[in-house]
Amino acid sequence: MVREAFAPEGVLSRAADHFLPRQEQTDMAMAVARTIEDGGVLVVEAGTGVGKTFSYLVPALLSGERMLLSTATKTLQDQLFGRDLPRLVQALGLPVRTALLKGRGSYLCLHRMELARSEATLPDRTSVRALAKVEQWAQVTRTGDLAELEGLDERSPLIPLVTSTRDNCLGSQCPKFKACHVNLARREALAADVVVVNHHLFFADLAVRESGMAELLPSVRVVIFDEAHQLNETGVQFLGAQLTTGQVLDFGRDMLAAGLQLARGLVDWQLVVSKVEKAARDLRLVVGKTWPGAKLRWTGAAPENVDGQAWSQALDDVHQACEQAMAALDTVSELAPDFVRLHERAAEFASRAERFTRACAPGSVRWVDVGTQLRLVESPLDIAEAVQSRMLNRKAGAEEAPEQSRAWIFTSATLGDDPKLRWFTEPCGLTDADILRVGSPFDYARQASVYVPRHIARPADPAHSAQVAELAGQAVQRLGGRTMVLTTTLRALRTIGEALQLRFEGSQGVEVLVQGQLPKRRLMERFRQGDSEGRPGCVLVASASFWEGVDVPGDALQMVIIDKLPFPPPGDPLVEARSQRLEASGRSPFNDYFVPEAAVALKQGAGRLIRRESDCGILVVCDTRLTSMGYGRRLMAALPAMRQLQSEDEFRAALDELTRTSTTDPSWT
């Protein structure tokens, strides 16, 4: 039945837009079907255009087994649940019950919505209007998923006021417990045949057993991770320990509000809270005027360049202030559930503060993120041990894996640059998995070309970003927009974005969009519109999250410019610790870590360009190391087999091939 579904007149021809039979898609589907039938672990790298979503959904649905599906982002989660799954379930004619489960921060908290109105803590008039809109929507929504509410900016300061966290949720003691949207979503997930989650939620639950999946996972026989290349970096965020001075300050604010409202006069709340707040602020002050965004190495008793004695005292003060808060809360705990939850939070923060006074756990690394607040982090170097022991239930020394009958599927378009996909399998503890690599069905040699401009300064040169902006400006002028510029740093983002906005200021033909100036959703909506309906063409300058998961098929995107090779930052404490571990085992950090990391990231960025068989475009990599250094051949080999443009004249000619309406720019003549 699986093979028949992918035939020219099969069910997929009715369920998928632009369906074409692809041998690569069928090969992946058959491998997934075998793994589901036999159990075990399958890792699949499926090139862009394979249609991997249906490759795993069809055999999983036809198996009749209960399935847990995890995606990298909430956007992809919504797409799978709201579009792909319903279409396929209908086409297959299956009586399948599906459910969507997100983290609690995605759902409206009815109790906190009421508090936001009654406490008059809204920061500005915009938030007051937004709250009114949320209250109106709250009367009609069934799920409480804030993604349903159009026009609510994901950066809105209102969101933390109308959602709960693990810290401030009152649980079964909440007056709105029966109507709680989070609990409704969890109940529906426990009753469903197919549950769609995301990687953050999965690992948060693996770490603290907080989302309800502790009951869900044992009843599921098929577990699929899409966009699995993000698993390791997502997992390490949750499998260590963190303490932020902002968390402690928020706790103090909540304790003061609850104390004055529910137990005024029974405790000197101002005094207790002032000690908590002072301890948090003193911990921040110990670090001094360090550059915001810096990561401080923490290999000894204190972070680098921080006085050890002052640091230890500040941590101890946080611990003591939290214990004093616990003692105060003990005296009023019977008055309201708010005080019980506040006591639990104080105990948790005291425990974390005490943990950070001890030595770092083996196989982990510590650092401090510096901003307006401090974030103390202890992180494992990878998720291998957690995957083996907590997911696959393979304990060290065990003769047989109890989870052998469960099917685990891990898939992405980019999982490494070698046949064994070691970049992915080693840190994820999956070196014994079955490996399948399925190439893209696209004809890259015909559809795309790659250009490495030789006149661009090396990335270390201060003039590099300005020269990238100049090249991008000339090419965009010629192409009429239709360009995405991907940067590896926020500094380059600002430099290139500002230069392009200045160049095209007042232009009727090109609109410059820059990440951070609008919400991501609005940026992508405008960019996908392109130059349709009389609008100017767009150039989007972006970094970080725009390197992957962005799908712009058609003429709206015909050129991707990458400012430099995306190597990991060498000064990052986690990167340093991973490099040192490789070196200690006799391996090369550069060849076994830095180059594979860059190869995967480069493939992800380049993957934005060609999304359909009809797409055409140019990839420009403004880093001469791709052609001048030995490792450049390895990175070039990781890219799809595009036609290579050897000169500026060939680049211009390729642009002209893409340009439907010729433009004249004297700087090119």
ABEGO torsion letter per residue (X at the ends): XAAAAABAABAAAAABBGBBBBAAAAAAAAAAAAAAAAEEBBBBBBBBGAGAAAAAAAAAAAAGBBBBBBBABAAAAAAAAAAAAAAAAAAAGBBBBBBBBBBAAABBBAAAAAAAAAAGABABAAAAAAAAAAAAAAAABAAGBAAABBGBBAABAAAAAABBBAAABAEAABAAAAABAAAAAAAAAAABABBBBBAAAAAAAAAAGAAGAAAAAAABABBBBBGAAAAAAAAAAAABBBBBAAAAAAAAAAAAAAAAAAABGABBAAAAAAAAAAAAAAAAAAAEBBBBGBBBBBABABBBGBBAAAAAAAAAAAAAAAAAAAAAAAAAAAABAAAAAAAAAAAAAAAAAAAAABBBBBGBBBBBBBBABBBBBBBBABAAAAAAAAAAGBBBGBABBAAAABBBBBBBABAEABAAGAAAAAAAGAAABBBBBBBBABBAAAABBBBBBAABBBAABAAAAAAAAAAAAAAAAAAGEGBBBBBABAAAAAAAAAAAAAAABGBAABBBBBBGABBAAAAAAAAAAEABGGBBBBBBBBBEAAABGBBBBEAABABBBBABBBBBBAABAAAAAAAAAAAAAGBBAAAAAAAAAAAAAAAAAAAAABABAABBBBBBBBBAAAAABAAAAAAAAABBBBBBBABAAAAAAAAAAABABBBBBAAAX
